[in-house]
């Protein structure tokens, strides 16, 4: 009997794992100067996922730091681009190509001005909403159809410039809730991988 897997060109173990692999990218700016900024919420979430699995980051030639791990039984690559936010797309596209991850299994975690702090929204596709990191990722992947985990940071107070606001650290009041919010976003990623986007939306969506 002809082996069905061979007909499909898939080796049963390694290639099946590769065929089901996810790429989870946190957006942010590299370096200690930016580590606690609102704009680095994406980095915080993927750091939490890596820490939960006792994994260490390693450099990748796609100009990113990566962790290769398993989450909810799936093969997952966690990533933090080593480029600045507005050119994040190159590393994301490079990693997706290297690990052979289709756009539908790319998850991008990012800060979101249009959502209140402590709120979370999940979606697939859509525009960039003025977020330069998303704009770069969409252009480099040649598709907007990746999953977004939108970590609410709220609008700047008064007439503060939005760009200045996201490059400031979370306030002392926000820091009291920050760890809980980061872990909630990490749980949302786990649920997307295990049960799909719709199920995760039903559990984690909060009103804006």
C-alpha positions in Angstrom: 0.0 0.0 0.0 1.3 3.5 -0.9 2.0 5.5 2.3 -0.5 8.4 2.3 2.0 10.6 4.1 4.7 9.9 1.5 2.1 10.8 -1.2 1.5 14.1 0.5 5.3 14.7 0.8 5.2 14.8 4.6 7.3 12.8 7.0 5.1 11.7 9.9 6.9 13.3 12.8 9.2 16.2 12.0 7.3 17.5 9.0 3.9 17.2 10.7 5.2 19.2 13.6 6.5 21.8 11.1 3.2 21.9 9.3 1.4 22.8 12.5 4.0 25.3 13.8 3.0 28.7 15.1 5.0 31.9 15.2 4.2 34.3 18.1 5.8 37.7 17.8 5.9 40.4 20.4 6.4 43.9 19.1 8.6 46.4 20.9 11.9 48.3 20.8 15.1 46.5 21.8 17.3 47.5 24.6 16.9 48.4 28.3 16.0 52.0 27.6 12.7 50.9 26.2 12.0 47.7 28.3 9.3 49.1 30.5 7.6 51.3 27.9 4.0 50.9 26.9 5.2 50.3 23.4 6.9 47.1 24.6 3.8 45.4 25.9 4.3 42.8 23.1 7.8 41.9 24.4 6.4 41.6 27.9 3.8 39.0 26.8 6.2 36.8 24.9 8.7 37.1 27.7 6.0 35.7 30.0 5.4 32.8 27.7 9.1 32.0 27.5 9.5 32.2 31.3 6.5 29.9 31.9 8.3 27.2 29.9 11.7 28.0 31.5 13.1 28.8 28.1 16.0 31.2 27.2 16.1 33.5 24.3 18.7 33.0 21.5 19.8 35.1 18.6 18.5 34.2 15.2 19.9 35.3 11.8 16.6 36.9 10.9 17.6 39.8 13.3 15.4 38.6 16.1 15.6 36.7 19.4 13.7 33.4 19.4 12.6 30.6 21.7 11.6 27.3 20.1 9.2 25.6 22.5 5.8 23.8 22.8 2.6 25.4 24.0 -0.6 23.4 24.5 1.1 20.6 22.6 1.9 22.6 19.5 5.3 23.5 18.1 5.7 27.3 18.7 8.4 29.8 17.9 8.3 32.9 20.2 10.1 35.9 18.8 11.2 39.5 19.6 12.5 41.5 16.6 15.9 43.1 17.3 15.0 46.0 15.0 13.1 49.0 16.1 9.3 48.9 16.1 8.7 50.7 12.7 10.8 48.1 10.8 9.6 45.0 12.7 8.2 43.5 9.5 11.6 42.3 8.1 12.4 40.0 11.0 8.8 38.7 11.2 8.8 37.8 7.5 12.2 36.3 7.7 11.2 34.1 10.6 7.9 33.1 9.0 9.9 32.0 5.9 12.7 30.3 7.9 10.3 28.3 10.0 7.8 27.8 7.2 4.9 29.3 9.1 1.9 30.4 7.0 0.4 33.8 7.7 -2.7 32.3 9.3 -0.6 30.9 12.1 1.4 34.1 12.8 0.2 35.8 16.0 1.4 39.4 16.7 1.1 40.8 20.2 1.2 44.6 20.3 0.2 47.7 22.4 -3.1 49.3 21.3 -3.9 53.0 22.0 -7.5 52.6 21.0 -8.2 50.1 23.8 -8.3 51.1 27.5 -5.5 49.9 29.8 -6.3 46.4 31.2 -8.6 45.6 28.2 -7.7 43.0 25.6 -9.0 42.5 22.0 -8.2 39.7 19.6 -8.8 39.7 15.8 -7.5 38.5 12.5 -6.6 40.9 9.8 -7.6 44.5 9.5 -5.6 47.8 9.1 -2.7 49.1 11.1 -4.7 51.8 13.0 -1.7 54.0 12.7 0.6 51.4 14.5 3.9 51.5 12.6 4.9 48.1 13.8 1.7 46.5 12.3 2.1 48.6 9.1 5.7 47.1 8.7 4.6 43.6 9.5 1.7 43.7 7.0 3.9 45.1 4.3 6.6 42.5 4.8 4.2 39.6 5.0 2.3 40.9 2.0 -0.9 40.2 3.9 -2.8 41.6 6.9 -4.3 38.2 7.7 -2.3 37.3 10.8 -3.8 37.2 14.3 -3.4 40.3 16.5 -3.5 40.2 20.3 -4.2 43.9 21.1 -2.9 44.9 24.5 -4.8 48.0 25.7 -2.6 50.9 26.9 -5.3 53.6 26.5 -5.1 57.1 25.0 -2.6 59.7 26.2 -3.9 62.3 28.7 -4.7 65.8 27.6 -2.7 66.9 24.5 0.2 64.6 25.0 1.6 63.3 21.7 0.7 59.6 21.2 4.2 58.7 20.1 5.7 60.2 23.3 3.0 58.5 25.4 3.8 54.9 24.1 7.5 55.5 24.6 6.9 56.2 28.3 6.9 53.6 31.0 3.6 52.4 32.5 2.5 54.6 35.4 2.8 53.5 39.0 -0.9 52.8 39.1 -0.8 50.8 35.9 2.2 48.8 37.1 0.0 47.4 39.9 -2.1 45.6 37.3 0.5 45.1 34.6 1.7 41.6 35.6 -1.9 40.3 35.7 -2.7 41.9 32.3 0.5 40.5 30.7 -0.4 37.0 32.0 -4.0 37.4 30.7 -2.6 38.2 27.2 -0.3 35.2 27.5 -3.3 33.0 28.3 -5.1 34.4 25.3 -2.2 33.3 23.1 -2.3 29.8 24.6 -6.1 29.6 24.0 -5.7 30.7 20.3 -3.2 28.0 19.8 -5.2 25.3 21.6 -8.8 26.2 20.8 -8.8 28.7 18.0 -9.3 32.5 17.7 -13.1 32.5 18.1 -12.9 30.6 21.4 -10.2 32.9 22.7 -12.3 36.0 21.7 -15.3 34.6 23.7 -13.1 34.2 26.8 -10.8 37.2 26.7 -12.5 40.0 24.9 -13.3 42.9 27.2 -15.4 46.0 26.4 -13.5 49.0 25.1 
